[in-house]
Amino acid sequence: MGGALAYRPMQEADLPRVARLLHHAFAGQEDMCGTWLRDAGLEQVRVMGGSAKDPDATLVRIPMGQYFGGMSVPMLGIAGVAVAPEARGCGIGLRLMEEAIHECAREGWALTGLYASTQSLYRRVGYEQAGHRFETRISAHRVADRGGLPKLPGDGEVSTRQLTDSDDDAVRTCYARFAESFNGLLDRGAYCWQRIRKMRDGTLTKGFGFVAGGILEGYVYLHQTRKPETGHHDVSVMDMAFTTPRAARAAARFLSNFGTVADDISFFGGPLHPLLALLPQQIYQVLKRDYWMIRVVDLKKALEKRGYPRDVTARVGLQITDRLVPGNQGAWTLEVADGRGTLRGGVSPPGACLRLDIRSLGPVYSGLWTPAQAAMLGLIEGDQGALEAAAAIFAGGGTPWMIDMF
């Protein structure tokens, strides 16, 4: 079976079979799986199998970017990885992912990322944990009690209104300003924006904007789920962003006003979503949902397109191994100044070199682990000078997190 496997774009005729693969992998209804594939774009679906008419494995590619150091780095998301039940245990999943990495490299993607159903498979092709996605749940009446979130100068200048399609450009501009301030947030493409606006069952979310001086400074997209037994409901925040303190407070007050008829409000982010810093008390639940993983595909692009602390001038050597992308292998020197990085191939600077596999670069690159912590875990090796230089280079941005599930 191994030598005959072919990796190729999905064809329209493959749709029933691929929907079946996804049904068995994720227990979704086959017709809903077919709808999801069409929403993602059939041209982004890849299949693998021994017969052009009978694929045994599939995945979906999601073009987008991801913010690191305040800059958007091109990142190809991978989702919907599925293998037919009768074909499991034969190595086809590994072959599928190896071919996907090769395709990413040919296309010039800097990074690829995913949420892992099984980490062991993805680690074998160079992915590693790189950030968090947590769910925060809080009683609606506790989001901003009247005594804990007083009015401040400028708050009265913010008005709230429902958003329409004509606000799309302003929403995306607001989100970009918010997202670039945090490592790991996505520079969303059409696929992820669609998931913000529409639930999986087709229900549309409702958007509300916080406006001052004609500028959208923040917004919330939400969905309400009614509880027939009580007449109350829960509020699920699908997306939330703000670019000024007054917009952040407006968002908190807006959500608190659901407290008369809503029980709980939930939203996704890191272990400490920035909205929580405004609350008067630490009375909420933060639940781990997922750790996402990334893989560096093009080392030079990944290190040169991200941002770095502007006050850092440093240099570190990297000795990289990568079994799937030979162009990443060997000795490199990363120099950082004025917030930008330059990567040059060749001899690493003496006394300041890190030795690591491409998989181990992910959590250091994202900021999940400091270089010293990664060394303690056995992910990298290097002397103290190299660890300190790398720590200065990859500092800033806080713990990496994500709102979106893809």
Stockholm file with secondary structure:
# STOCKHOLM 1.0

chainA/1-406         MGGALAYRPMQEADLPRVARLLHHAFAGQEDMCGTWLRDAGLEQVRVMGGSAKDPDATLVRIPMGQYFGGMSVPMLGIAGVAVAPEARGCGIGLRLMEEAIHECAREGWALTGLYASTQSLYRRVGYEQAGHRFETRISAHRVADRGGLPKLPGDGEVSTRQLTDSDDDAVRTCYARFAESFNGLLDRGAYCWQRIRKMRDGTLTKGFGFVAGGILEGYVYLHQTRKPETGHHDVSVMDMAFTTPRAARAAARFLSNFGTVADDISFFGGPLHPLLALLPQQIYQVLKRDYWMIRVVDLKKALEKRGYPRDVTARVGLQITDRLVPGNQGAWTLEVADGRGTLRGGVSPPGACLRLDIRSLGPVYSGLWTPAQAAMLGLIEGDQGALEAAAAIFAGGGTPWMIDMF
#=GR chainA/1-406 SS CGGGCEEEECCGGGHHHHHHHHHHHHCCCHHHHHHHHHHHCGGGEEEEESSTTSCCEEEEEEEEEEEETTEEEEEEEEEEEEECGGGTTSSHHHHHHHHHHHHHHHHTCSEEEEECSCHHHHHHTTCEEEEEEEEEEEEGGGSSCTTTSCCCTTGGGCEEEECCGGGHHHHHHHHHHHHTTSTTCEECCHHHHHHHHBCTTSCBCEEEEEEETTEEEEEEEEEEEECTTTSCEEEEEEEEEESSHHHHHHHHHHHHGGGGTEEEEEEEESSSCGGGGGCSSCCCEEEEEEEEEEEESSHHHHHHHSCCCTTCCEEEEEEEECSSCGGGCEEEEEEEETTEEEEEESCCCTTCEEEEEHHHHHHHHHTSSCHHHHHHTTSEEECHHHHHHHHHHTCCSCSCBCSCCC
#=GC SS_cons         CGGGCEEEECCGGGHHHHHHHHHHHHCCCHHHHHHHHHHHCGGGEEEEESSTTSCCEEEEEEEEEEEETTEEEEEEEEEEEEECGGGTTSSHHHHHHHHHHHHHHHHTCSEEEEECSCHHHHHHTTCEEEEEEEEEEEEGGGSSCTTTSCCCTTGGGCEEEECCGGGHHHHHHHHHHHHTTSTTCEECCHHHHHHHHBCTTSCBCEEEEEEETTEEEEEEEEEEEECTTTSCEEEEEEEEEESSHHHHHHHHHHHHGGGGTEEEEEEEESSSCGGGGGCSSCCCEEEEEEEEEEEESSHHHHHHHSCCCTTCCEEEEEEEECSSCGGGCEEEEEEEETTEEEEEESCCCTTCEEEEEHHHHHHHHHTSSCHHHHHHTTSEEECHHHHHHHHHHTCCSCSCBCSCCC
//
